[in-house]
Amino acid sequence: KAHNLAKPEFFLFCDSDILFHPQWHHTLTTAWQEHQHLPLGVISGYRWPSHPTDNITIGATTQLNILRFVTGCCMFMSAASFQTTGLWDTRVLIRKVDTDYCRRIQAHGMLCASIHPNSVIEHTGRDARTWNIKSGQPRLLP
């Protein structure tokens, strides 16, 4: 017998070495909704300091920086954009899979963006893993 399961509206793909700021989810979903006039494919929750900032789009309460490639440690996307782009290519080496995914998003006519001006996560590095694989729970910042 088939079950009616809830289908997610959004997906978050993230590394296991990030800390989530309070209200991270609210900020990302609000940014997606405020910028729905754009053909968004992905929003990164991490603002890389060296990214150019000459393509900022401003919503009512959030800002996005439209970029060619976003930092892959925290990639937030709608179920529709994930369905359009497809699964990650597991043949691509680590540290290249996010760039490959951004290329595929853009090939489908969608945009890549990062949250601006402040990140909603901290990327701590592999020595400070914060995602508990057994419990599935993130460690939240105070």
N, CA and C atoms as a LAMMPS dump frame, in Angstrom:
ITEM: TIMESTEP
0
ITEM: NUMBER OF ATOMS
426
ITEM: BOX BOUNDS ff ff ff
-5.0000000000000000e+02 5.0000000000000000e+02
-5.0000000000000000e+02 5.0000000000000000e+02
-5.0000000000000000e+02 5.0000000000000000e+02
ITEM: ATOMS id mol type element x y z
1 1 1 N 0.844 -1.174 0
2 1 2 C 0 0 0
3 1 3 C 0.892 1.24 0
4 2 1 N 0.621 2.149 -0.866
5 2 2 C 1.401 3.387 -0.949
6 2 3 C 1.022 4.334 0.178
7 3 1 N 2.005 4.993 0.717
8 3 2 C 1.782 5.972 1.78
9 3 3 C 1.938 7.37 1.21
10 4 1 N 1.158 8.276 1.735
11 4 2 C 1.302 9.677 1.355
12 4 3 C 2.33 10.317 2.283
13 5 1 N 3.54 10.415 1.802
14 5 2 C 4.603 11.018 2.586
15 5 3 C 4.744 12.481 2.212
16 6 1 N 5.09 13.285 3.178
17 6 2 C 5.325 14.702 2.905
18 6 3 C 6.544 14.833 2.001
19 7 1 N 6.45 15.7 1.04
20 7 2 C 7.575 15.949 0.146
21 7 3 C 8.221 17.252 0.575
22 8 1 N 9.546 17.237 0.729
23 8 2 C 10.219 18.457 1.197
24 8 3 C 10.159 19.565 0.153
25 9 1 N 10.081 20.797 0.642
26 9 2 C 10.099 21.953 -0.25
27 9 3 C 11.537 22.358 -0.571
28 10 1 N 12.45 22.098 0.386
29 10 2 C 13.856 22.473 0.232
30 10 3 C 14.763 21.331 0.655
31 11 1 N 15.999 21.376 0.133
32 11 2 C 17.055 20.461 0.538
33 11 3 C 18.253 21.28 0.989
34 12 1 N 19.004 20.754 1.952
35 12 2 C 20.245 21.366 2.388
36 12 3 C 21.333 20.309 2.295
37 13 1 N 22.365 20.617 1.53
38 13 2 C 23.534 19.753 1.435
39 13 3 C 24.664 20.488 2.128
40 14 1 N 25.264 19.855 3.147
41 14 2 C 26.294 20.563 3.9
42 14 3 C 27.385 19.606 4.361
43 15 1 N 28.532 20.197 4.615
44 15 2 C 29.653 19.454 5.181
45 15 3 C 29.357 19.118 6.633
46 16 1 N 30.146 18.213 7.18
47 16 2 C 29.958 17.82 8.576
48 16 3 C 30.762 18.694 9.536
49 17 1 N 31.41 19.722 9.014
50 17 2 C 32.241 20.576 9.872
51 17 3 C 31.759 22.025 9.845
52 18 1 N 30.458 22.207 10.011
53 18 2 C 29.91 23.556 10.057
54 18 3 C 29.103 23.756 11.334
55 19 1 N 29.054 24.995 11.761
56 19 2 C 28.215 25.407 12.89
57 19 3 C 27.111 26.281 12.335
58 20 1 N 25.9 26.049 12.75
59 20 2 C 24.748 26.811 12.272
60 20 3 C 24.482 28.004 13.189
61 21 1 N 24.347 29.178 12.612
62 21 2 C 23.962 30.354 13.374
63 21 3 C 22.471 30.265 13.715
64 22 1 N 22.042 30.903 14.804
65 22 2 C 20.605 30.945 15.097
66 22 3 C 19.853 31.524 13.893
67 23 1 N 18.7 31.008 13.629
68 23 2 C 17.827 31.466 12.546
69 23 3 C 18.375 31.176 11.147
70 24 1 N 19.329 30.253 11.022
71 24 2 C 19.914 29.953 9.711
72 24 3 C 18.846 29.497 8.723
73 25 1 N 17.955 28.62 9.177
74 25 2 C 16.923 28.087 8.281
75 25 3 C 15.956 29.186 7.852
76 26 1 N 15.54 29.987 8.798
77 26 2 C 14.633 31.094 8.495
78 26 3 C 15.268 32.049 7.483
79 27 1 N 16.534 32.37 7.673
80 27 2 C 17.232 33.286 6.766
81 27 3 C 17.284 32.725 5.351
82 28 1 N 17.629 31.454 5.213
83 28 2 C 17.729 30.859 3.877
84 28 3 C 16.37 30.727 3.191
85 29 1 N 15.349 30.276 3.925
86 29 2 C 14.021 30.151 3.299
87 29 3 C 13.45 31.527 2.963
88 30 1 N 13.679 32.506 3.83
89 30 2 C 13.207 33.863 3.541
90 30 3 C 13.906 34.427 2.318
91 31 1 N 15.222 34.228 2.232
92 31 2 C 15.965 34.703 1.059
93 31 3 C 15.422 34.063 -0.211
94 32 1 N 15.146 32.763 -0.164
95 32 2 C 14.617 32.082 -1.351
96 32 3 C 13.276 32.703 -1.756
97 33 1 N 12.406 32.926 -0.787
98 33 2 C 11.079 33.476 -1.076
99 33 3 C 11.149 34.922 -1.561
100 34 1 N 12.029 35.729 -0.947
101 34 2 C 12.132 37.134 -1.341
102 34 3 C 12.752 37.327 -2.729
103 35 1 N 13.461 36.327 -3.186
104 35 2 C 14.137 36.426 -4.482
105 35 3 C 13.563 35.42 -5.48
106 36 1 N 12.3 35.054 -5.278
107 36 2 C 11.698 34.046 -6.152
108 36 3 C 11.483 34.537 -7.578
109 37 1 N 11.626 35.841 -7.803
110 37 2 C 11.547 36.37 -9.164
111 37 3 C 12.791 35.983 -9.979
112 38 1 N 13.84 35.54 -9.293
113 38 2 C 15.063 35.079 -9.962
114 38 3 C 14.972 33.569 -10.194
115 39 1 N 15.585 33.08 -11.247
116 39 2 C 15.606 31.623 -11.453
117 39 3 C 16.705 30.97 -10.605
118 40 1 N 16.488 30.948 -9.284
119 40 2 C 17.507 30.432 -8.372
120 40 3 C 17.658 28.92 -8.485
121 41 1 N 18.905 28.478 -8.479
122 41 2 C 19.203 27.055 -8.445
123 41 3 C 19.724 26.637 -7.085
124 42 1 N 20.526 27.524 -6.458
125 42 2 C 21.124 27.212 -5.159
126 42 3 C 21.497 28.509 -4.456
127 43 1 N 21.388 28.483 -3.12
128 43 2 C 21.907 29.553 -2.273
129 43 3 C 22.904 28.913 -1.312
130 44 1 N 24.098 29.449 -1.268
131 44 2 C 25.069 28.998 -0.276
132 44 3 C 24.859 29.802 0.996
133 45 1 N 24.897 29.119 2.123
134 45 2 C 24.771 29.787 3.407
135 45 3 C 26.066 30.398 3.893
136 46 1 N 27.12 30.219 3.094
137 46 2 C 28.439 30.722 3.475
138 46 3 C 28.87 31.823 2.521
139 47 1 N 29.21 32.97 3.077
140 47 2 C 29.707 34.078 2.269
141 47 3 C 31.226 34.032 2.287
142 48 1 N 31.815 33.689 1.158
143 48 2 C 33.27 33.628 1.049
144 48 3 C 33.798 35.045 0.904
145 49 1 N 34.705 35.474 1.783
146 49 2 C 35.155 36.873 1.776
147 49 3 C 35.772 37.347 0.46
148 50 1 N 36.38 36.455 -0.305
149 50 2 C 37.042 36.889 -1.536
150 50 3 C 36.133 36.899 -2.763
151 51 1 N 34.877 36.482 -2.606
152 51 2 C 33.967 36.516 -3.757
153 51 3 C 33.693 37.962 -4.166
154 52 1 N 33.601 38.221 -5.47
155 52 2 C 33.242 39.576 -5.905
156 52 3 C 31.838 39.933 -5.42
157 53 1 N 31.605 41.205 -5.197
158 53 2 C 30.294 41.643 -4.697
159 53 3 C 29.663 42.662 -5.63
160 54 1 N 29.844 42.474 -6.925
161 54 2 C 29.303 43.425 -7.895
162 54 3 C 27.956 42.999 -8.46
163 55 1 N 27.368 41.938 -7.904
164 55 2 C 26.076 41.473 -8.401
165 55 3 C 25.16 41.133 -7.221
166 56 1 N 24.926 42.119 -6.367
167 56 2 C 24.076 41.941 -5.179
168 56 3 C 22.629 42.234 -5.564
169 57 1 N 21.737 41.37 -5.134
170 57 2 C 20.306 41.607 -5.31
171 57 3 C 19.694 41.735 -3.917
172 58 1 N 18.835 42.728 -3.748
173 58 2 C 18.308 43.069 -2.428
174 58 3 C 16.823 42.736 -2.357
175 59 1 N 16.464 41.953 -1.34
176 59 2 C 15.067 41.66 -1.066
177 59 3 C 14.579 42.535 0.075
178 60 1 N 13.397 42.26 0.572
179 60 2 C 12.828 43.066 1.655
180 60 3 C 13.698 43.005 2.917
181 61 1 N 14.198 41.821 3.255
182 61 2 C 15.014 41.683 4.476
183 61 3 C 16.315 40.92 4.25
184 62 1 N 16.535 40.408 3.054
185 62 2 C 17.735 39.616 2.771
186 62 3 C 18.424 40.113 1.508
187 63 1 N 19.696 39.764 1.402
188 63 2 C 20.472 40.078 0.206
189 63 3 C 21.14 38.81 -0.298
190 64 1 N 21.265 38.713 -1.62
191 64 2 C 21.984 37.606 -2.24
192 64 3 C 23.066 38.166 -3.148
193 65 1 N 24.165 37.448 -3.213
194 65 2 C 25.242 37.761 -4.128
195 65 3 C 25.21 36.706 -5.234
196 66 1 N 24.867 37.11 -6.441
197 66 2 C 24.81 36.18 -7.568
198 66 3 C 26.238 35.904 -8.025
199 67 1 N 26.598 34.631 -8.071
200 67 2 C 27.959 34.216 -8.374
201 67 3 C 27.971 33.11 -9.416
202 68 1 N 29.121 32.935 -10.03
203 68 2 C 29.279 31.828 -10.966
204 68 3 C 29.342 30.503 -10.209
205 69 1 N 30.135 30.499 -9.134
206 69 2 C 30.265 29.302 -8.304
207 69 3 C 30.139 29.709 -6.84
208 70 1 N 29.395 28.933 -6.08
209 70 2 C 29.254 29.207 -4.647
210 70 3 C 30.065 28.191 -3.852
211 71 1 N 30.316 28.517 -2.606
212 71 2 C 31.024 27.604 -1.716
213 71 3 C 30.097 26.447 -1.368
214 72 1 N 30.577 25.244 -1.581
215 72 2 C 29.728 24.066 -1.463
216 72 3 C 29.542 23.509 -0.075
217 73 1 N 30.084 24.149 0.965
218 73 2 C 29.971 23.577 2.305
219 73 3 C 28.552 23.664 2.862
220 74 1 N 27.687 24.492 2.249
221 74 2 C 26.315 24.655 2.729
222 74 3 C 25.456 25.103 1.543
223 75 1 N 24.888 24.148 0.821
224 75 2 C 24.122 24.455 -0.385
225 75 3 C 22.638 24.17 -0.15
226 76 1 N 21.835 25.218 -0.236
227 76 2 C 20.399 25.18 0.026
228 76 3 C 19.675 25.344 -1.309
229 77 1 N 18.742 24.45 -1.593
230 77 2 C 18.025 24.534 -2.871
231 77 3 C 16.607 24.015 -2.723
232 78 1 N 15.77 24.465 -3.634
233 78 2 C 14.393 23.981 -3.621
234 78 3 C 14.354 22.561 -4.169
235 79 1 N 13.308 21.851 -3.822
236 79 2 C 13.126 20.504 -4.353
237 79 3 C 13.023 20.552 -5.874
238 80 1 N 12.394 21.603 -6.396
239 80 2 C 12.24 21.726 -7.852
240 80 3 C 13.591 21.902 -8.545
241 81 1 N 14.483 22.741 -7.977
242 81 2 C 15.782 22.926 -8.618
243 81 3 C 16.635 21.665 -8.493
244 82 1 N 16.51 20.956 -7.371
245 82 2 C 17.233 19.689 -7.223
246 82 3 C 16.728 18.657 -8.224
247 83 1 N 15.415 18.603 -8.393
248 83 2 C 14.847 17.647 -9.351
249 83 3 C 15.3 17.975 -10.772
250 84 1 N 15.371 19.256 -11.101
251 84 2 C 15.811 19.672 -12.439
252 84 3 C 17.282 19.346 -12.664
253 85 1 N 18.12 19.645 -11.67
254 85 2 C 19.564 19.464 -11.82
255 85 3 C 19.98 18.009 -11.674
256 86 1 N 19.311 17.288 -10.803
257 86 2 C 19.631 15.876 -10.618
258 86 3 C 20.597 15.626 -9.473
259 87 1 N 20.999 14.378 -9.351
260 87 2 C 21.878 13.956 -8.267
261 87 3 C 23.298 14.468 -8.472
262 88 1 N 24.067 14.452 -7.395
263 88 2 C 25.485 14.799 -7.466
264 88 3 C 26.208 13.745 -8.289
265 89 1 N 27.196 14.156 -9.035
266 89 2 C 27.998 13.228 -9.829
267 89 3 C 29.093 12.666 -8.937
268 90 1 N 28.938 11.431 -8.509
269 90 2 C 29.884 10.829 -7.573
270 90 3 C 31.207 10.463 -8.237
271 91 1 N 31.29 10.606 -9.544
272 91 2 C 32.558 10.355 -10.232
273 91 3 C 33.501 11.554 -10.131
274 92 1 N 32.961 12.709 -9.727
275 92 2 C 33.758 13.919 -9.61
276 92 3 C 34.459 13.915 -8.252
277 93 1 N 35.715 14.302 -8.249
278 93 2 C 36.489 14.314 -7.014
279 93 3 C 35.949 15.304 -6.005
280 94 1 N 36.176 14.992 -4.744
281 94 2 C 35.822 15.909 -3.661
282 94 3 C 36.513 17.247 -3.921
283 95 1 N 35.942 18.33 -3.509
284 95 2 C 36.391 19.71 -3.733
285 95 3 C 36.112 20.181 -5.152
286 96 1 N 35.573 19.336 -5.984
287 96 2 C 35.176 19.726 -7.335
288 96 3 C 33.692 19.472 -7.574
289 97 1 N 33.075 18.675 -6.712
290 97 2 C 31.692 18.275 -6.916
291 97 3 C 30.747 19.475 -6.84
292 98 1 N 31.037 20.459 -5.969
293 98 2 C 30.168 21.629 -5.871
294 98 3 C 30.289 22.512 -7.11
295 99 1 N 31.502 22.665 -7.643
296 99 2 C 31.703 23.441 -8.869
297 99 3 C 30.996 22.774 -10.038
298 100 1 N 31.109 21.467 -10.119
299 100 2 C 30.423 20.713 -11.166
300 100 3 C 28.916 20.899 -11.047
301 101 1 N 28.404 20.872 -9.818
302 101 2 C 26.963 21.025 -9.613
303 101 3 C 26.505 22.429 -10.009
304 102 1 N 27.309 23.45 -9.684
305 102 2 C 26.977 24.826 -10.09
306 102 3 C 26.935 24.946 -11.609
307 103 1 N 27.869 24.308 -12.294
308 103 2 C 27.856 24.32 -13.772
309 103 3 C 26.567 23.692 -14.302
310 104 1 N 26.149 22.602 -13.693
311 104 2 C 24.933 21.929 -14.14
312 104 3 C 23.694 22.772 -13.845
313 105 1 N 23.68 23.452 -12.696
314 105 2 C 22.573 24.358 -12.366
315 105 3 C 22.456 25.431 -13.441
316 106 1 N 23.59 26.03 -13.788
317 106 2 C 23.604 27.098 -14.784
318 106 3 C 23.242 26.588 -16.178
319 107 1 N 23.593 25.355 -16.483
320 107 2 C 23.231 24.766 -17.775
321 107 3 C 21.714 24.638 -17.918
322 108 1 N 21.022 24.603 -16.792
323 108 2 C 19.553 24.555 -16.788
324 108 3 C 18.932 25.943 -16.679
325 109 1 N 19.762 26.983 -16.829
326 109 2 C 19.247 28.355 -16.826
327 109 3 C 18.978 28.942 -15.452
328 110 1 N 19.519 28.306 -14.414
329 110 2 C 19.308 28.798 -13.06
330 110 3 C 20.558 29.506 -12.55
331 111 1 N 20.397 30.255 -11.462
332 111 2 C 21.477 31.041 -10.88
333 111 3 C 22.001 30.428 -9.584
334 112 1 N 23.262 30.712 -9.313
335 112 2 C 23.893 30.356 -8.038
336 112 3 C 24.079 31.645 -7.256
337 113 1 N 23.832 31.589 -5.959
338 113 2 C 23.959 32.79 -5.127
339 113 3 C 24.456 32.392 -3.748
340 114 1 N 25.012 33.374 -3.057
341 114 2 C 25.352 33.164 -1.647
342 114 3 C 24.641 34.229 -0.827
343 115 1 N 24.372 33.878 0.405
344 115 2 C 23.734 34.82 1.316
345 115 3 C 24.69 35.992 1.526
346 116 1 N 24.158 37.191 1.685
347 116 2 C 25.008 38.375 1.814
348 116 3 C 24.364 39.344 2.792
349 117 1 N 25.04 40.063 3.612
350 117 2 C 26.496 40.163 3.716
351 117 3 C 27.094 39.198 4.736
352 118 1 N 26.259 38.504 5.527
353 118 2 C 26.78 37.639 6.593
354 118 3 C 26.406 36.184 6.357
355 119 1 N 27.358 35.306 6.598
356 119 2 C 27.105 33.874 6.504
357 119 3 C 26.093 33.447 7.567
358 120 1 N 25.377 32.35 7.302
359 120 2 C 24.47 31.787 8.306
360 120 3 C 25.095 30.561 8.971
361 121 1 N 26.313 30.239 8.557
362 121 2 C 27.053 29.123 9.152
363 121 3 C 28.508 29.539 9.327
364 122 1 N 29.221 28.765 10.127
365 122 2 C 30.67 28.892 10.223
366 122 3 C 31.258 27.584 9.726
367 123 1 N 32.183 27.668 8.794
368 123 2 C 32.866 26.483 8.281
369 123 3 C 34.12 26.292 9.112
370 124 1 N 34.091 25.314 10.009
371 124 2 C 35.126 25.191 11.025
372 124 3 C 36.369 24.447 10.562
373 125 1 N 36.258 23.642 9.532
374 125 2 C 37.385 22.823 9.094
375 125 3 C 37.273 21.418 9.627
376 126 1 N 37.929 20.516 8.979
377 126 2 C 37.747 19.091 9.271
378 126 3 C 38.154 18.674 10.682
379 127 1 N 38.971 19.469 11.361
380 127 2 C 39.378 19.104 12.718
381 127 3 C 38.285 19.378 13.752
382 128 1 N 37.209 19.992 13.332
383 128 2 C 36.149 20.339 14.28
384 128 3 C 34.794 19.88 13.747
385 129 1 N 34.689 18.627 13.404
386 129 2 C 33.422 18.096 12.898
387 129 3 C 32.31 18.378 13.898
388 130 1 N 31.191 18.866 13.404
389 130 2 C 30.1 19.251 14.289
390 130 3 C 28.81 18.49 14.013
391 131 1 N 28.791 17.68 12.997
392 131 2 C 27.587 16.925 12.672
393 131 3 C 27.761 15.517 13.203
394 132 1 N 26.912 15.121 14.111
395 132 2 C 26.987 13.797 14.691
396 132 3 C 26.295 12.817 13.763
397 133 1 N 27.081 11.95 13.139
398 133 2 C 26.531 11.014 12.158
399 133 3 C 25.554 10.046 12.816
400 134 1 N 25.832 9.603 14.031
401 134 2 C 24.954 8.644 14.707
402 134 3 C 23.607 9.255 15.07
403 135 1 N 23.613 10.47 15.629
404 135 2 C 22.352 11.089 16.051
405 135 3 C 21.714 11.919 14.938
406 136 1 N 22.52 12.34 13.967
407 136 2 C 21.998 13.184 12.899
408 136 3 C 21.718 14.601 13.321
409 137 1 N 22.258 15.015 14.468
410 137 2 C 21.966 16.34 15.003
411 137 3 C 23.127 17.3 14.794
412 138 1 N 22.837 18.526 14.315
413 138 2 C 23.893 19.539 14.205
414 138 3 C 24.156 20.189 15.557
415 139 1 N 25.346 20.748 15.703
416 139 2 C 25.648 21.536 16.886
417 139 3 C 25.367 22.986 16.548
418 140 1 N 24.457 23.611 17.248
419 140 2 C 24.065 24.985 16.967
420 140 3 C 24.914 25.96 17.759
421 141 1 N 25.188 27.109 17.155
422 141 2 C 25.906 28.168 17.865
423 141 3 C 24.993 28.784 18.92
424 142 1 N 25.562 29.239 20.049
425 142 2 C 24.726 29.866 21.071
426 142 3 C 24.17 31.198 20.587
